Amino acid sequence: MEIIEIIKSILLGIVEGITEWLPISSTGHMLLVDEFITLDMSAAFKEMFFVVIQLGAILAVVLIFWKKMFPFQFKDKTKPVIKKDTFSLWFKVVVACIPGAAITLLFDDYIEAHLHTPIVIATTLIVYGIAFIIIETWNKKRVATTNRVEDITYRTAFLIGLFQVLSIIPGTSRSGSTIIGALLIGVSRVAAAEFTFFLAVPVMFGLSAIKILKFGLVFTSTELIILLVGMVVAFVVSVFVIKFLMGYIKKHDFKAFGWYRIVLGILVLAYFLLLK
């Protein structure tokens, strides 16, 4: 039985690694996949697992963007140089995190209890898929006013943070909501994606800490193995997906992801409303 659960964890890690960075909702996909390959674990563990597994994906971002994220530069072994632009960017990330942190602390338990359903996920997949298509069509007539992640202002960061609040509803996608917000206020696709990567680091570390503390720090050996396997797989897959996405958006818009969300949402609605 343990081997079967590990295989399920590997599959969920693959899904997490692919969907965490594409604007198609990793949590939504994880919950939907769990409908078909359900982890035979306690409800409390699964609630924690679906959040903490994302740390593997976050570590992939840290690896790839380490030079941009680390605020010190060592020209020799004794004299570190502070990179002011990087510190400034992290302060903007903190500003962007404030709205989402406040809403999560207030409403996380309610949303876990009432909105983690296939119908809600399917609906948000469709709604934000349509939003991506409309916004990208509108953007064809506009020129981005912020082309580099370093040029994002504190005001812009806070507005993006307000859009991130939408991602508390399953199926929305944290990266999807922040990218939509950034595009609407004139940030380029590449800068929007990079800021989303930065923003994900403190957000996911914070959410993971909350979930682990809520679950408790005592794991069985099986629980620990399943969690670590899922995180490692998510990390490896994320490395490839992030590199793919950054290359893709330099030449393409996000419409393809919008259509994917719509089709998937319709299929999910049809399955759960008509067939199940």
N, C-alpha and C positions, 0 to 999 in steps of 0.2 A: 504493500500500500504506500509506503514512504517513497519508493521509486516513482510510482505513478504521480504522486503530488509534486515531486521534484521536476518531472517532465512538464507538468502543468505550469510550474513556476517558470521554467525555461520559455514556454510558449508565451506566458504573460510578460516576461522580460522582453521578448522580441516585439510584442505588441507595444509595450511601453516605450522601448527605444525608438520605434518608428514613429509613433504618434505624439510623443512628448513635444517634438519640435516642429512638426508639421501642424498647421492650424486646423486640426480636425478633431481635437479633444482626446487626450490620452485617457483621462478618467472615464469618459463616456465609453470609449472602446474597451477599456478594462472591465467595466461593469457589464457590458454587452457580451464580451467573450466569456465572462464568468457564468453567464446564463447557460452556456453550452458545455464548458469544461470547468465546472464548479470545483474550486478548491475545497477539499474535505477537511476544513479547519473551522474553528469557532468564528462566530460572527464578529467578535471583538478583534481577533487576529486579522481577519480579512479587511476590516475597516482600516486598521493600521497599515497592513501590507500594501493596499492600493495607493497609499500616499508615500510611504517610506521607500518603496521600490524606485520612486522617482529620483531619489538621491543618486542612484547609479547614473542616470541620465545627466544630472547636474554636474557630476564629477567629469563627465565627458566635455562639458562646456568649459569647465575650469582648465582642463588639459589643453584644449584647442586654443582658448583665448587667454592663456596664462600671461603672456607678455602685455596684453592690453589691460588685464585685470589687476595685476600685481603693481601696487603703487610705489615700489622702490626699484631703483636701478643701481646695480653695484658696478662702479667703474673700476674699483679695486676692492680688496677684501676688507678694508677698514672704513671706507667712506661711501655709505649708501646715499644716493641722490633721490630726493623725493620728487616724484612725477606729479606736479600740481594738477595737470589735466585729468589724470586718473583719479586722484583724490576728489576732485570736483565732480567727476562722473559718478563716483560712489555716493557722494552726498545727494546727488540728484536721484539716484536709485532709492536711497532712504526716503526721500520726499515722496517718490512714486509708490512706495510700499505702505505709506500711512493709511490711505483709504481702505485698501484691501485688508490690512491687519485689523483695523477697527471693526469692519463688517464681519470678518471671519470669527473674531472673538465673541461677537454678539449673536450671530445666527448660525454658526457651524452645526451645532447639535440639532437645530430645527431642520436644517437642510438635509443632514444625514438621515433623519427620521422620515421626512416627507417627500423629498424631491429626487432621491436616488432611485428613480424608476425608469424602465425602458421607454415609456411614453414621453416623459419629460426630456430624456436624452434625445430621442428621435425628433421631437419638436424643436429643440434648440439647435440640433444639427441642421435642420432645414432652414430655420430662421436666419442663422448666421451664414449659412451657405448662400442664401439669397443676398444677404448684406455684402458679402465679398464681391459677388458679381456686379451689384449696383455700384459699389464704391470704386471698383477697378474700372468700370465703364466710365464713370464720372472723372476718374483720375487721368484718363487719356487726354482731357482738355486742360489739365493743370500741370504746373511745373512745381516740383518739390521745393520748399523753402529751406528745408534742413536736410542736407545730403550726407553729413557725417555724424556719427553717434556723439562725437565730442562737442558738436555744435548744439545739441539739445539743451534748451534752457530749463531753469527750475520750473517755470510756468508750464512748459510743454511736458516735463516729467510728471508734474502733479496731474495734469489732464489725462495723460496716459494711465496713471495710477487709478484715476476715477473709472476709466474704461475697464481696467483689470478687475474691478469689483464685480463686473458682470460674470466673470469666470467662476464665481462661487456656485453658480447653477450648473449641475452636471450636463455635459454635452456642449457647453459653450466653447471651451478651450481657452486656457490662460494665454497661450501665445496668440490664439486667434483674436481674442478680445483686445489685447494690447496692440497688435498689429493693425486691426481695424481702426482703433482710436488714433494711432500714430499716423496712418494714411489720411484720415479725415482732417487732421490738423496740419498737414503739409510735410510730414517726414517721409523721406525716401524709403523704398522697400528694404534696402540693405541696412540703413541706419535703424529702421524700425525693428528688423529681425535681431540686430546686434543688441539693441537696448533690451529687447525681450529676453535675450540670453542673460544679460547682466541682472535684470530684474528677477529672473527665476532663481538665482543663487540664494539670496537671503530669504525669499519667499518660501522656497522648498525646505531649506534648513529649518526655518521657523515652524512651518506646518508639520514637518517630520518630528521635531522635538515635542510639539504639542501632542501628536498622536502616540508617540512612544511613551510619554509620561502618562497619558490617559490609559494606555494599554497596561502599563507597568513594565518595570525593567527586568522581569523574570521571564525568560523564554525557555521552552523545552528545546531539546537538541534538534528535534524535527522542525520546529518553528524557526529556529535560528538558521538552519541549513536552507530552508525554503526561501527565507527572506534574503539571505546573502546570495544565493544562486540567482534569484530574480534581479537583484541589484547589479551583479556582475554582467549578466546577459544584457540588461538595459544599457549599461555603460558601453559595452563593445558595439552594440548596434547603433547607439546614439552617435558615436564617433563618425561612423560612415554617413548617417542621416544628416547630421549638421553640415558636413562638408558638401553633401549633395545639395542641400537647401540653399546654402550660400552661393553655390555655382548656378543653381536654377534661377533664383530671383534676379540675378544680374541680367538675364536675357528674357525672362518671362514674368507675367503677373500672377496673382493668386486665384484667378478665375477657375483653374482646374480643380483646386481644392474646394472651391465653392460648389462646383457641380458634384464633386465626390460626396460632399456632406449632404446635399439634397437627395441624391440617389440612395445613399445609405440610410438616411432618415426615413425615406418612403418605404424602403424594404423592411426596416425595423417596425414601422407602424403597421405595415401589412401583416407581418408575422405575428405580432403580439395582439393585434385587434381582430384579425380574421382567421388565423391558423391555430393560435395557441388557446 
